[in-house]
């Protein structure tokens, strides 16, 4: 019996109801359907009393999900998509992402279009687009103490009301550089339209094999964003005496103590998106972010009072 999965946002009634309905429909069609919630991919926020909630990268795969699955549905918004890929990427199952949220920048279709979309997928009429992910790791001296998969970005920043941060950043074999800023963003091309865009970074098309570093509110005119090959690992050491906070994809985090350091590199797993048509990134930019829309022409003359 062919296997499929469904991952849904269980705090949204519409997503929960749709998950149960499509479980019944796919079961009636002869598929073995497994359900999981997006909560399993959220690694949890830390507190000073509990600075680490460490879960190994490949241990988040939901029960009954495995490499034999043909595909999985994701019912939710962008946060659920990010969480789902953290769960599913290690087993390589492609995901059909269905928007039941707001922005839906990472989703392929809408809930009211799901019947037609599933007909197309079940008929094998789709493409799989692979996008790079980051493996983010936190070390205490040389001991690994925290790790997470990342599709958008890793953010390392100061605690509220603390002073500016000073970072020593090493990229590949190049000499380390010093950055003074409120924080640092390490982003994939997929994440270039997320936090790094708001922080002044460029938009990078998903097929480009690069990583970008964006300082947050740098205290220097010389500290600007940097784009470099994604095969080069990054190491970040803090020169601060206060703890820092690290957030991955906006839904997982830990404290970074003064003697800790952060490593990022391209993950061995990719995010595999099911595409119902050839990917058109610029179209998504126009529809979701208003990029490249025609300007309204200025009047040729103005009547003065």
Buried (B, 14 or more C-beta within 10 A) or exposed (E): EBBBBBBBBBEBEBBBBBBEEBBEBBEEEEBBBBBBBBBBBBBBBBEEEEBBBBBEBEEBBBEEBEEEBBBBBBBBBBBBBBBBBBBBBBBEBBBBBBBBBEEBBBBBBEBEEBEEBBEBBBEEEBEEBBBBBBBBBBBBEEEEBBBBBBBBBBBBBBBEEBEEBBBBBBBEEEEEBEBBBBBBBBBBBBBBBBBBBEBBBEBBEBEEEBBBBBBBEBEEEEBEBBBBEBEBBBBBBBEBEEBBBBBBBBBBBBBBBEEBBBBBBBBEBBBBBBBBEEBEBEEBBEEEBEBEEEEEEEEEEEEEE
